[in-house]
């Protein structure tokens, strides 16, 4: 394992019965980099993230990470039953052995210190996401894993949240792996984008991915003027089930802008 | 005060104290049906106790614990939804218990006593089970409090943070199994879950933290036991159901009052 990589995934396959949710995925999370997973619903993004977290064991393939790697995790949605009386402070206390000062500092770094004494049931979507982020920071993570951090947050709040995540990366010098639906909102705050649809369709810098034909095929054309610049062939297509259909050999052409593993 | 009344009070108070924190988890984790299922299986424990001539308390505790273990392992399968599974187990174990008790024709088992409890017939031996078992349960809850809360908030988050989630969840189910077994004498198989969930649900109205909710639930349970026994003594009503009615009255009162909470 390269020392610059916190996590290395090699030929990962995860099957639920006959359902091949993750199909031969290889990728690496680099020290200090923000990696964003994008892909349509059912593309296996959450499954891949859970495998990285060790919540799911792979059907085959390798996930290499240091056993002492400190991970801060922010789940997609936290549904706390309203019968559970819980303030933000008490919620953070159930996390790690952190001091009151640590808790306040974590809340300050997500600009949510005013929420300390509030009930978790009274928080807005964006406030809850910040509190969850603060909890993940309490562990002083080397890797921050965020499953759709912007869920339930309005557009302005989303941009702010992604900027916050980028600033946290700089401040805590950690790597970030996150899932997002909207590439254009995360673009500015991302080093590496992986476009996932059970397998890796394409990957690379956000500008490259946003103009990659396989990305456009999944998400539509962001701006038609970009299309011509990066048009190139793929060695496979998708049928309506998202399965890979190989093209004829004479059409095959590896493109350099996409580091995908086809 | 008559001995039996003192024993009834002591038994009821012991069960109410331990039911507070555990009942809170039952409410938070929506396990009311799970509690019912375990309670219904207790009758099977009685039948087994009669059949093999073992101590009833021991037989019921073992039966509840074994059923809790079976439920935990069955919940991993995906063929039948959990609530369907619980429904099947609850009513078939109750029926199996009723059939088994009926087949033991040389022994007369007073069904009413087990279905609705017989608080006024609590013996010193029962008190030993209530305070011994209850004490162990309280000690374990105290030791496991933070991981139990973490698992209740979110199991995956807890697991990433290093909490042994499967073991904690199993521990909680076993604790509930033990409490149901020792509470059976007080309110009976059919009413046990109410003693777990009604005081906890009432306590929610007053609590601003999980700890407050657990403690207030215990206190409300104790008050309900006193009120129920008082009614039973003065109006000759059945003791177990009177305790439950008292708990219900607290619940209705607290939910009709305009209370402002901060959490």
Interface residues (C-beta under 8 A of the other chain):
Chain A: X50 X53 X54 X55 X71 X73 X75 X78 X80 X81 X83 X84 X85 X86 X87 X90 X91 X94 X95 X96 X117 X119 X120 X121 X135 X139 X145
Chain B: X27 X28 X29 X30 X146 X149 X150 X152 X153 X154 X156 X157 X159 X160 X161 X201 X204 X207 X208 X209 X210 X212 X213 X261 X262 X263
